Amino acid sequence: MLPQALDYGDLGIELLIDRLNDPELEIRAKAYELLQDVELEKAQKAIAPGLLLNPGDIIYSVYRSAMWFTDSSYLVFDYIDDSQAFREEIYGKPEPADDDDGLADCKSSRIFCYVNLEAAQEKAEYLHQQKCQEYGAYWDFWEKENPSFDLKQWCLNRNLLSEPEWNNLPNKSEWVIRELIVERYDPTLLDELNRSKYIYHTDHIDTWCRDNDVFYDQSVSNRDNYYRLLDLLELPRNLELLSKFYEDGVGRFAFVREEVVERKTYVQINKCLENKTTNLVVRPRKYSIHAVNFLLHILNSKYSEPEQIIKARKFLLTLDSEHIPF
């Protein structure tokens, strides 16, 4: 019924201003929205600080994804590492990034806040598509890692290495395994490694074409089909398909995160926050689960130092979660 308040002149405006401090965020947000269209000085002065957020309020933030470039790769990180505070406390302050390899470390940043989830999702999709149009469909390096891929188990299942051999490897990186496969001259196994390690990869564009009902010519190479697909994605009518191409291959350029406010503050909702300082202190909705999983990993790892285990246990005792096993 709040919109009807505007029919009652000054009395209605006073009511809306009063509701800017309502205990319910939904009421505050609606009053804030309505007052934005009121040109009276007292209305504009009331909403000038922004929308009041109280501890426990749930908001939906739209973030720009982190993007890293190297000489041979292009990576998108459509998430935020919520364990960073624990890492710095338990492992010590991180060293400055080494840029000798051309790696530019860009962090995900909040650019919009919304009270409504659907509105936040629409904005994130718009920003994602906008970036897709800006880049076009010409990225040769297009691959997304399979989160369930276990390199060690993959090697053991194919008799590449025994358990003792794996444990004695000075470097257990993928490149060591690739060199081993090359030495055995087994291109079929190398091809299988790519298919297992990545969900999508330019060398196996046939999978993505099949999943998205895009014609794939069996008589030509994957590379030829790939460039044919890029031409298709460049057509204006295929923006949604181009958007999905990037999302599947490298990630989303913008994403939504559900967050819980921890400290009373004011913020400009639905307006760009970029290059503006805010005192917004929040945690992700599922923060406890992420934190517990990270800390339990430290407790259970044979590589953790005693001091690190003690710190991790102390942190666990401060968290209120049913996932803590003690």
C-alpha positions in Angstrom: 0.0 0.0 0.0 3.0 2.3 0.2 2.6 3.7 -3.4 -0.8 5.1 -2.3 1.0 7.4 0.2 1.9 9.7 -2.7 -1.8 10.5 -3.1 -1.9 12.2 0.3 0.6 15.0 -0.3 3.0 16.0 2.6 1.4 13.6 5.0 2.1 10.7 2.7 5.6 11.8 2.0 6.3 12.0 5.8 5.0 8.5 6.0 7.4 7.3 3.4 10.3 9.1 5.0 9.4 7.5 8.3 9.4 4.0 6.6 13.0 4.5 5.6 13.8 3.2 9.1 11.4 0.3 9.1 12.6 -3.0 10.6 11.8 -4.8 7.3 14.3 -4.2 4.4 11.5 -4.7 1.8 9.5 -1.8 3.3 12.6 0.4 3.5 13.5 -0.4 -0.1 10.0 0.4 -1.4 9.8 3.7 0.4 13.3 4.6 -0.8 12.3 3.7 -4.4 9.1 5.8 -4.2 10.9 8.8 -2.7 13.4 8.9 -5.6 10.6 10.2 -7.8 9.6 13.0 -5.3 11.4 16.3 -6.2 10.7 18.0 -2.8 13.9 18.9 -1.0 13.0 17.0 2.2 12.4 13.8 0.2 15.7 14.1 -1.6 17.5 15.0 1.6 16.0 11.9 3.3 17.3 9.5 0.7 20.6 11.2 0.0 22.7 8.9 2.2 21.2 5.9 0.4 19.2 2.9 1.6 19.6 1.9 5.2 21.0 -1.6 5.6 20.9 -3.3 9.0 22.8 -6.4 10.2 21.0 -9.5 9.0 19.6 -7.9 5.9 20.0 -10.0 2.8 21.1 -8.2 -0.4 22.1 -9.4 -3.9 25.4 -8.0 -5.2 26.4 -8.0 -8.9 30.1 -8.5 -9.3 32.5 -8.1 -12.2 34.4 -11.3 -12.6 38.2 -11.3 -12.2 40.0 -11.6 -15.5 43.6 -12.8 -15.9 45.6 -12.6 -19.0 48.9 -14.3 -19.9 50.8 -14.8 -23.1 49.0 -18.0 -23.7 45.8 -17.9 -21.7 42.7 -16.0 -20.9 40.9 -16.9 -17.6 37.7 -15.7 -16.0 37.1 -16.3 -12.3 33.4 -15.9 -11.6 33.6 -16.4 -7.8 35.2 -14.8 -4.8 37.7 -16.6 -2.5 36.1 -16.2 0.9 38.9 -18.0 2.6 41.3 -15.2 1.9 41.1 -13.8 5.5 41.8 -17.3 6.9 44.7 -17.8 4.5 46.4 -14.6 5.5 46.0 -15.3 9.2 47.0 -19.0 9.0 49.7 -18.9 6.3 50.9 -15.4 6.8 50.5 -12.3 4.6 50.6 -13.2 0.8 53.7 -12.1 -1.1 53.2 -9.4 -3.8 52.2 -11.0 -7.2 55.0 -11.7 -9.5 54.2 -10.1 -12.8 57.2 -11.4 -14.7 55.0 -13.9 -16.5 52.6 -11.2 -17.7 49.9 -12.2 -15.2 47.7 -9.3 -14.2 45.9 -10.1 -11.0 42.4 -8.6 -11.2 40.0 -9.1 -8.3 36.3 -9.5 -8.6 34.6 -6.3 -7.6 31.0 -5.3 -6.5 29.5 -2.9 -9.0 25.8 -3.0 -8.1 23.6 -3.9 -5.1 20.0 -5.1 -5.3 17.3 -6.0 -2.9 15.5 -8.2 -5.5 17.3 -11.3 -6.8 15.6 -11.3 -10.2 16.7 -7.7 -10.8 20.3 -8.6 -9.9 20.3 -11.6 -12.2 19.0 -9.6 -15.1 21.7 -6.9 -14.5 24.4 -9.6 -14.3 23.2 -11.2 -17.6 23.1 -7.8 -19.3 26.7 -7.0 -18.2 27.8 -10.5 -19.3 26.3 -10.1 -22.7 27.7 -6.6 -23.0 31.2 -7.9 -22.4 30.6 -10.7 -24.9 29.7 -8.2 -27.6 32.8 -6.1 -26.7 35.1 -9.1 -27.1 33.3 -10.7 -30.0 33.9 -14.4 -30.8 37.6 -14.4 -31.5 39.3 -15.9 -28.4 41.4 -18.9 -29.4 42.0 -19.9 -25.9 38.6 -21.2 -24.8 38.6 -23.9 -22.1 36.9 -24.6 -18.8 38.4 -27.0 -16.4 36.4 -30.0 -15.1 36.0 -29.4 -11.3 35.7 -33.1 -10.7 38.9 -34.1 -12.6 41.5 -35.8 -10.5 44.8 -36.0 -12.3 46.4 -38.5 -9.9 43.4 -40.9 -10.2 43.3 -40.5 -13.9 47.0 -41.5 -14.1 46.6 -44.5 -11.8 43.5 -45.7 -13.7 45.5 -45.8 -16.9 48.6 -47.4 -15.4 50.7 -44.4 -16.2 52.0 -44.3 -12.7 51.9 -46.5 -9.6 51.1 -45.0 -6.2 54.8 -44.9 -5.1 55.9 -43.4 -8.4 53.3 -40.6 -8.1 54.3 -39.9 -4.5 58.0 -39.7 -5.6 57.4 -37.2 -8.4 59.3 -34.0 -7.6 56.5 -32.0 -9.4 53.0 -33.5 -9.7 51.8 -30.9 -12.3 49.9 -31.7 -15.4 53.0 -30.8 -17.5 55.0 -33.6 -16.0 52.3 -36.1 -17.0 52.1 -34.6 -20.5 55.8 -35.0 -20.9 55.5 -38.6 -19.8 52.8 -39.3 -22.3 54.8 -37.6 -25.1 57.8 -39.8 -24.2 55.6 -42.8 -24.7 54.3 -41.3 -27.9 50.7 -41.9 -27.2 48.7 -39.1 -28.9 45.4 -40.9 -28.2 46.1 -40.8 -24.5 47.0 -37.1 -24.7 43.8 -36.4 -26.4 41.9 -38.3 -23.7 43.7 -36.2 -21.1 42.3 -33.0 -22.6 38.8 -34.4 -22.8 39.0 -35.5 -19.2 40.6 -32.3 -17.8 38.3 -29.8 -19.5 34.5 -29.6 -19.7 34.9 -27.6 -22.9 38.0 -27.1 -25.1 38.7 -25.7 -28.5 40.2 -29.0 -29.6 36.9 -30.7 -28.8 34.4 -28.2 -30.0 32.3 -31.1 -31.2 31.0 -31.6 -27.6 29.8 -28.0 -27.3 28.2 -28.0 -30.7 26.3 -31.2 -29.9 25.2 -29.9 -26.5 23.8 -26.7 -28.1 22.3 -28.0 -31.3 24.9 -26.3 -33.5 25.8 -28.0 -36.8 29.1 -29.9 -36.7 30.6 -31.1 -39.9 32.2 -34.5 -39.4 34.1 -34.2 -42.7 36.4 -31.4 -41.5 38.6 -30.8 -38.5 37.7 -29.5 -35.1 39.6 -26.3 -35.9 37.7 -25.6 -39.1 34.4 -26.2 -37.2 35.6 -23.9 -34.5 36.1 -21.0 -36.9 32.9 -21.7 -38.6 31.2 -21.5 -35.1 32.9 -18.2 -34.4 31.4 -16.8 -37.6 28.0 -18.0 -36.5 28.3 -16.5 -33.1 29.2 -13.1 -34.6 25.7 -12.7 -36.1 23.6 -10.2 -34.1 20.8 -12.7 -33.8 23.0 -15.1 -31.9 23.9 -12.9 -28.9 22.4 -15.4 -26.4 24.3 -18.2 -28.0 27.5 -16.1 -27.8 26.8 -15.4 -24.2 26.4 -19.1 -23.4 29.6 -19.9 -25.4 31.6 -17.7 -23.1 29.8 -18.9 -20.0 30.5 -22.5 -20.9 34.0 -22.0 -22.1 35.7 -19.5 -19.7 33.0 -18.4 -17.2 30.7 -15.4 -16.7 31.9 -11.8 -16.9 29.4 -10.8 -14.2 27.7 -12.8 -11.5 25.3 -12.4 -8.5 26.2 -13.2 -4.9 23.7 -13.5 -2.0 25.1 -11.7 1.0 24.2 -11.0 4.6 24.9 -7.5 5.9 27.1 -7.5 9.0 27.3 -3.8 9.9 24.7 -0.9 9.7 25.4 1.2 6.7 23.8 3.1 3.8 24.3 2.2 0.2 23.0 3.4 -3.2 20.8 0.4 -4.3 20.4 -0.3 -8.1 23.0 2.4 -8.9 26.6 1.7 -10.1 29.0 1.6 -7.1 32.1 1.6 -9.2 34.7 4.1 -8.1 32.6 5.0 -5.1 33.6 4.1 -1.5 31.1 2.3 0.6 31.2 0.9 4.1 29.4 -2.2 3.1 30.5 -5.1 5.3 28.9 -8.4 4.3 29.4 -12.2 4.3 28.2 -14.6 1.7 25.0 -16.4 2.6 26.8 -19.8 2.8 29.9 -18.4 4.4 30.0 -20.9 7.3 30.0 -23.9 4.9 32.9 -22.5 2.8 34.9 -21.5 5.8 34.4 -24.9 7.6 35.4 -26.8 4.5 38.6 -24.7 4.1 39.6 -25.0 7.7 38.9 -28.8 7.9 41.1 -29.2 4.9 44.0 -27.6 6.9 43.3 -29.9 9.9 43.2 -33.0 7.7 46.2 -32.2 5.5 49.4 -34.0 6.2 51.3 -31.0 4.9 49.9 -28.6 7.5 52.3 -27.2 10.1 51.3 -27.6 13.8 50.9 -23.9 14.2 48.6 -23.7 11.2 46.4 -26.6 12.6 46.1 -24.8 16.0 45.0 -21.5 14.3 42.5 -23.4 12.0 41.0 -25.1 15.0 40.5 -21.8 16.9 38.8 -20.3 13.8 36.5 -23.3 13.6 35.4 -22.9 17.2 34.3 -19.3 16.4 31.9 -20.5 13.6 28.3 -21.4 14.2 27.8 -24.3 11.8 26.3 -27.8 12.0 29.1 -29.0 9.6 31.8 -28.8 12.3 32.5 -32.4 13.4 33.5 -31.6 17.0 
